[in-house]
C-alpha cells in the first residue's frame, strides 16, 4: 500500500428527508447570497428547484438563478455564472442537478477568483487554491461530483473537454434524496451506473499490485452496481436500488476506492485512460452521454492492455464476476480474463448501453480528430496501467468502432490457435 492523503470535507444529508432542512443547514454554515445553478428544465418540471428556492428563502438565503447547464457543460455557461457572481456580490454556489450542473458550479466557484478567462485554468492546468463554498443537491447519480475533487468542462470552439482537480472545490454539502431519481429515464440511469463503474475501475487498474482493503471496497461497489443497476431500470421507484446506486456514485469518486493505490502520495489513483479517450468522443460529439461513451471505450481499453498485468485482471475476474481460470496455463488465463471483460461489456449492454462508436454516428474518419485534441490534452503518452501513446489510442478507437464478438471456441485446437 502506497502513502496517501484522503480528504473528504463534504457533509452528507442522505435519504427521504435529506432536503427538508437544506436552507437551514446552508444558512448556519454562512451561505448568505447564493448562485443557484441548474440544468435545462427537469428540476423545474419535477418541482425540486422550487423546493430548493423555497427552503433557501425561508432560511434567509438570497439567491440568483442560472439555468441551462447542458450535459458536457460548456465554458460559455461558466463565464455567465462568473459574471453573475461578480455583478451581485454572491458568496456561494448551490448546484441542483447531476454531475454536469455540479461541475459547472465548481468552475464558477473557483473561476471567480481568477482575473483572466476561466478556460486558462483548464487549458494551462493552473493551480486552484480557492473557491466559493459549494452545496449540491443531486438529482442524477453518476459523476460523483457532489464529493469529488474533479471538474470537467468542454470548450466547443476548440473541440476540447478538459478536467482539473483540487480539494479547494470539493462541495461543502451534498443533499441526496433517492426519491429525486425515480423519474430518471432508463438510459440516463444506465449511463450513470456505467460512469460509476468506470470511476472504480480507473482506480482499480492503477498499475500497482494488491491493496487488500481498498480493493475490497472497490469490488464490493462494483458488485453492488451489477445487482442494483438492473433493478432500478426495471423498477424505477425501487427505493433500495436507487439509494444503493446513489451512494455508490459518491463512493466511486470521492477517492476512497483508490486509497493506497496512487503512484504519488496525495495524488489520485489510476491513469484514467478510458476517461481520457472518451472525453474526446463527447467533446466532439456533444450529444454523446459520457457514461454511454465509456460503455464502449472501457471494455476495449481492457482488451488492449490486460496482458500488461494478467494477475490484476484475474483478481477482477474472480472478485467481481466469480470467474477463475481452469488451470494456470496461458490459454486458461486468457480465457478467464477475456470472459470477465466480455461480462463487463455485456453488463453495460444489458442496461441499454451501446456497444460501438458507430451507434453515435462516429466512423473511422473521426479518429484523427480525436487524436489531435487528445494529444493536446494528454501529451504524447498518458496512463499508468500500461501507458498509451497516440498509436495505442488509435488502435483502441478503431476497436471501438465495431461491436465486439465474444471469443467462443469449439475445440482445444481453436483455443490454442487463438492464444498463438
C-alpha positions, -999 to 999 in steps of 0.1 A, spaced: 0 0 0 14 34 -10 13 65 11 -18 86 5 -38 116 16 -75 112 19 -96 143 24 -135 143 24 -149 175 38 -184 171 25 -213 170 49 -239 145 35 -276 146 41 -290 113 27 -324 98 25 -361 108 21 -358 138 44 -324 149 31 -335 182 16 -360 192 43 -336 213 62 -314 224 33 -319 261 37 -313 260 74 -281 240 70 -267 264 45 -277 295 64 -260 281 96 -229 275 75 -227 311 64 -243 310 30 -260 344 26 -264 350 -11 -261 321 -35 -259 315 -72 -283 286 -78 -271 266 -109 -294 241 -126 -299 223 -159 -323 226 -188 -357 220 -172 -361 187 -154 -356 201 -119 -382 228 -127 -407 203 -140 -403 180 -111 -407 208 -85 -372 201 -70 -359 236 -79 -389 253 -63 -384 232 -32 -347 244 -30 -356 280 -36 -383 280 -10 -360 263 16 -333 289 10 -358 318 11 -373 306 44 -338 304 59 -330 339 48 -305 330 20 -309 353 -10 -303 338 -45 -298 344 -82 -308 316 -105 -288 304 -135 -304 277 -155 -295 260 -187 -264 239 -179 -262 212 -205 -247 177 -204 -209 181 -211 -211 216 -196 -196 243 -218 -172 270 -207 -195 298 -221 -221 289 -194 -194 290 -168 -184 325 -179 -220 337 -175 -221 323 -139 -189 341 -130 -203 374 -143 -234 369 -122 -214 362 -91 -193 392 -95 -222 415 -105 -243 406 -75 -216 400 -49 -227 364 -43 -208 344 -17 -217 308 -25 -229 284 -52 -257 259 -50 -259 232 -77 -292 214 -83 -289 185 -108 -263 160 -119 -226 159 -125 -227 184 -154 -245 210 -132 -222 204 -103 -191 206 -124 -203 239 -139 -210 252 -104 -175 242 -93 -159 260 -123 -179 291 -114 -169 289 -78 -131 288 -85 -132 308 -117 -145 339 -100 -111 343 -82 -91 342 -115 -86 375 -132 -82 361 -167 -105 338 -187 -116 307 -167 -106 284 -196 -70 293 -189 -73 272 -157 -83 242 -178 -61 246 -208 -30 256 -189 -37 234 -158 -33 263 -135 -33 256 -97 -67 261 -80 -63 271 -44 -95 289 -36 -133 286 -44 -166 298 -31 -184 274 -8 -205 249 -28 -235 229 -20 -250 202 -43 -285 187 -44 -281 155 -65 -308 145 -90 -287 124 -113 -264 99 -96 -235 93 -120 -204 115 -118 -200 116 -81 -191 152 -84 -210 160 -52 -180 149 -32 -151 148 -56 -120 169 -63 -127 167 -101 -143 191 -125 -146 186 -163 -156 214 -187 -160 215 -225 -149 242 -250 -169 238 -282 -149 264 -301 -117 243 -295 -134 209 -296 -119 201 -262 -130 186 -229 -106 190 -200 -107 180 -164 -89 197 -134 -86 186 -98 -83 203 -65 -95 198 -29 -103 235 -29 -136 230 -47 -149 198 -30 -185 207 -21 -192 217 15 -226 200 14 -243 172 -6 -281 166 -3 -291 132 -16 -327 120 -17 -330 88 -38 -367 97 -45 -355 126 -67 -341 99 -91 -373 80 -96 -382 98 -127 -348 94 -145 -351 78 -179 -337 43 -181 -309 55 -205 -298 82 -180 -298 56 -152 -278 32 -172 -252 58 -183 -249 68 -146 -242 33 -135 -216 29 -162 -199 61 -153 -197 49 -116 -184 15 -127 -157 32 -148 -147 55 -119 -140 25 -98 -121 6 -125 -99 35 -133 -86 34 -98 -86 -4 -95 -63 -7 -126 -38 18 -115 -6 -1 -122 0 -10 -86 -4 -45 -71 -29 -56 -45 -41 -32 -18 -64 -56 1 -87 -32 20 -91 -7 -9 -96 -34 -35 -123 -50 -13 -141 -17 -12 -138 -13 -50 -150 -48 -59 -179 -46 -34 -191 -14 -50 -189 -30 -85 -209 -60 -74 -235 -36 -59 -239 -19 -92 -243 -52 -110 -270 -61 -85 -289 -29 -82 -285 -13 -117 -309 -36 -135 -334 -34 -106 -335 4 -108 -341 2 -146 -368 -24 -143 -385 -9 -113 -377 29 -114 -393 35 -79 -374 8 -61 -361 29 -33 -334 5 -21 -320 1 -56 -320 38 -62 -304 45 -27 -276 20 -32 -268 34 -67 -268 69 -54 -244 61 -25 -221 41 -48 -219 70 -71 -205 92 -44 -181 65 -30 -169 57 -66 -154 92 -70 -145 106 -36 -112 87 -38 -119 61 -11 -118 34 -37 -83 44 -46 -66 49 -12 -31 35 -12 -32 28 -50 -19 62 -62 17 62 -75 23 96 -59 14 104 -23 -16 128 -23 -23 121 -60 -53 103 -75 -50 66 -82 -51 54 -118 -41 67 -152 -77 75 -163 -70 61 -197 -107 53 -206 -119 87 -194 -92 104 -214 -102 86 -246 -139 91 -240 -136 128 -233 -125 133 -269 -156 115 -281 -181 136 -261 -161 168 -267 -166 165 -305 -200 148 -303 -216 167 -275 -248 147 -276 -229 116 -265 -236 109 -228 -203 104 -210 -213 71 -194 -225 57 -228 -192 66 -244 -174 48 -215 -195 17 -221 -179 14 -255 -143 26 -247 -135 10 -214 -140 -27 -224 -119 -22 -255 -92 -5 -234 -93 -35 -211 -89 -59 -241 -59 -38 -254 -39 -36 -221 -48 -66 -199 -17 -86 -209 5 -59 -192 -6 -74 -158 -28 -105 -162 -28 -111 -124 -47 -78 -118 -73 -88 -143 -76 -123 -128 -83 -106 -95 -110 -85 -112 -125 -116 -128 -126 -135 -96 -138 -108 -72 -164 -92 -94 -177 -120 -116 -166 -152 -98 -146 -163 -129 -115 -184 -123 -91 -199 -148 -94 -237 -151 -57 -241 -147 -26 -219 -147 -18 -222 -184 -16 -191 -206 -46 -202 -225 -67 -206 -194 -57 -173 -180 -66 -156 -213 -99 -173 -213 -107 -161 -178 -96 -126 -184 -115 -122 -217 -146 -138 -202 -145 -111 -174 -141 -83 -200 -169 -97 -220 -191 -99 -189 -183 -62 -182 -194 -51 -217 -224 -74 -216 -235 -59 -183 -234 -24 -198 -253 -36 -228 -279 -53 -206 -286 -19 -192 -292 -5 -227 -258 10 -233 -242 10 -268 -215 -15 -279 -198 5 -306 -189 41 -316 -208 37 -348 -240 39 -328 -232 76 -322 -226 82 -359 -189 81 -355 -167 65 -382 -130 59 -389 -126 94 -404 -133 109 -369 -105 92 -352 -78 116 -363 -99 145 -349 -100 127 -316 -62 121 -317 -54 157 -324 -72 171 -293 -62 140 -272 -26 148 -277 -31 184 -268 -48 175 -236 -28 144 -225 5 147 -243 23 121 -263 19 94 -236 -6 90 -208 -19 65 -183 -4 42 -156 -16 6 -160 1 5 -195 9 40 -207 -7 47 -241 8 67 -270 -12 80 -299 -8 48 -319 -22 28 -290 -51 53 -287 -58 50 -324 -60 12 -321 -85 14 -292 -107 39 -311 -106 15 -341 -115 -15 -319 -144 6 -305 -159 13 -339 -174 -22 -342 -193 -44 -317 -171 -70 -301 -178 -106 -306 -170 -127 -275 -145 -155 -281 -161 -189 -283 -140 -219 -292 -155 -253 -301 -123 -273 -298 -90 -272 -279 -72 -267 -312 -92 -235 -318 -83 -222 -283 -46 -229 -289 -47 -212 -323 -63 -181 -308 -37 -180 -280 -10 -180 -306 
